[in-house]
Amino acid sequence: MTTAREVFEKQYVSRTRKSRQMYEEARHYLAGGVPGGARYRRPYPLYVKEAKGSKFWDVDGNEYIDILCGAGAAILGHSPASVMDTVRQQLDRGTIIQVTGEFVIELAKKITQHMAGMELIRFVSSGSEGVHIALRAARAYTGREKYAKFEGCYHGQLDNELVSGAVFAGPGDNPEPVLGCAGIPKSILNDTIILPWNNADASVALIRKHAKELAAVIIEPVGGIYLGGMPAERAFVEALRKVTEQEGIVLIFDEVITGFRLGLSGSYSILGVIPDLRVLGKVIGGGFPIGAYGGRKDIMEKVVTPPGPAEAKDIALRRQKIFSSGTFSGNPVSVAAGVATLRELEKPGFYERIDGYGERIRSGLRKMAMDIGLQIQVVGLRSLFSVHFSNHPVRNIRDILNSDRETAGAFYMGLVANGVYVPEHHVAFTCGAHNDADIGKILEVSEKVFREIKRHQA
Ligand SMILES: Cc1ncc(COP(=O)(O)O)c(C=O)c1O
């Protein structure tokens, strides 16, 4: 008997002949035929011709409503006119000048004005870099070497941070660190403490136990890539704020997804907690590569701001400073696009609209699954959502990985085979270019896919 996944895969294959041909060619030059692992999918990836607004078109001419939205970066949809106009102007004025321009100051100003506690910032080229350098800043500031992260949180693709993301081990309230992939030195595990997500008592106890060695505690205020838009509870984050303050540990919020997605103030709008440092990325680049880190002025001035002329001879002071600079840090095109994007987000009603679409999708999916007789859990808030097949609530990465991943995989395949694009098991987004018709179509396709899954379960 065929499975629902096989039915969807057959549909996918029958409408993506050119993608298959391109894959056959591409895989001779690109590992797996893709520039980054997340773009791969079974049985072969899609190849795209063009994207505009809420949609893109593959090389076979199929139209997709995009609910990946540049992994959250394309908050206005693809190539929004106002951002493209600004980018075009910047393209004629230089793309890699290596001397600070006006847009970079304006973007920094907007970020510091909107986000509580972002007193000083620095730009980098990606979210991964932002996390990595923020942790370096925390180490330099505290003189300690270890850091703690939460099981299920994703903090980018670099060695130190790729631990216990979509893998777990040990007791739920005292997780053991697990390397995220091959090629990462095991020695990294000696410097990494893994904490249980949304478990305040156990996390606080572990932080206190390791306090003297901990430079930083880092958390995604809403678990994104792996946790599917799962919010950290307010009391839990308040407990983290309190213990880190008492123990002199730098609290870092990784807001690469949530920054300017949950509103202009990021996670502050749901948690009301101000971290010591924050990491940003995605949305602030307006569709171009970017990352940023920043926060408390005393931390940034002590370890990042270069020594002034009077201080330059002070060797002890110079040794407190971190290295933080890259060829493309604050590149003129990304920051111009970022400023133009934030100007759109500042317009009244923007977030209400994308959050409203998110809520319509979440509640629509729940109702349809219930009517059809499928046991699903819809995770997410505001403009984020994900679907898990489980008969009990999913509260952490263990619940997610122990849910019915095979059926969830079939669901995501079904969406793509029917013109709604998101990678398997990936958090999905709504964006400013979505409209009522798109949301209607997303729900219509989801219902069709749910019914096919149910038919195969019977
Ligand atoms: C929370 C979080 N932190 C860091 C990163 C890494 O950002 P980048 O892919 O720009 O390196 C991501 C990427 O998805 C992310 O979701």
The ligand as an ORCA input file, in Angstrom:
! r2SCAN-3c Opt
* xyz 0 1
  C      18.125     32.102     16.201
  C      19.176     32.045     15.140
  N      20.433     32.382     15.455
  C      21.418     32.379     14.533
  C      21.159     32.033     13.236
  C      22.256     32.025     12.223
  O      22.066     33.066     11.298
  P      22.749     32.974      9.847
  O      22.055     31.893      9.118
  O      22.515     34.353      9.272
  O      24.189     32.706     10.075
  C      19.857     31.671     12.858
  C      19.549     31.278     11.473
  O      18.498     30.788     11.145
  C      18.842     31.672     13.835
  O      17.587     31.301     13.548
*
